[in-house]
Amino acid sequence: MIFSGLTLDLDVTYILVLLLFLLPLVILNGIVFGPFMKLFQERHERLEGALARAGTRLDEAEDKARAFEEQIKVASSRGVAARDKIRSEAQSVMARRLEEEKKRLADKLAIAMKDVEATKSAGLAQVAVESKKLAEATATKLLGRQV
């Protein structure tokens, strides 16, 4: 063996050095290290609890956001439906009014056309009479006698 030549003498000084090392370690552990580790553990637990609460609140907020988005979609679809209904009603009213106005204008046009036709007929009759008189007057002047 490699260590066969090595001898270890244990005497009281080694035990005393070990006690001088362990005694302050035990005292410091109870006074400093233990409370520090307890404080550190409590801080860690509070932090973990805060993270868990934050995660829960984040999940709740996301759920509320999804519900709000759904409500917006529903309200938007209702708004679009109401707009389309109002638009179609307005278009039907406008179409009805246009038809009524077209009919009224067609009636006015028919009356005006009758008036124009009557005026035309009267004008043509008067032109015929006047042209006959003018032709007779011209013939009388040109021929020098009554025609």
Protein Blocks (a to p, Z undefined) as FASTA:
>chain_A
ZZlmpccdddfklmmmmmmmmmmmmmmmmmmmmmmmmmmmmmmmmmmmmmmmmmmmmmmm
mmmmmmmmmmmmmmmmmmmmmmmmmmmmmmmmmmmmmmmmmmmmmmmmmmmmmmmmmmmm
mmmmmmmmmmmmmmmmmmmmmnopaZZ
